[in-house]
């Protein structure tokens, strides 16, 4: 079964305190859903073409379906409610090759 991945890119973070509030709820929600953070950061990003050298987060799940269900979970929805108005993020759920 192919793994599932959450890929998030944050073009700009205007309110870091609100992002901290989101992270405090998102971390346990992702872990409870079986997610494993593979990469998180913004200090060491090399961007090419239209890429943006800002915070990038990569989370792995055992399956694509598990990744989709984690996003829809009540715990993660509670975390999303903490994101500030006007927050900008490119968030995708993708299926792995194997």
Order of alpha helices (4+ residues) and beta strands (2+ residues): beta-alpha-beta-beta-alpha-alpha-beta
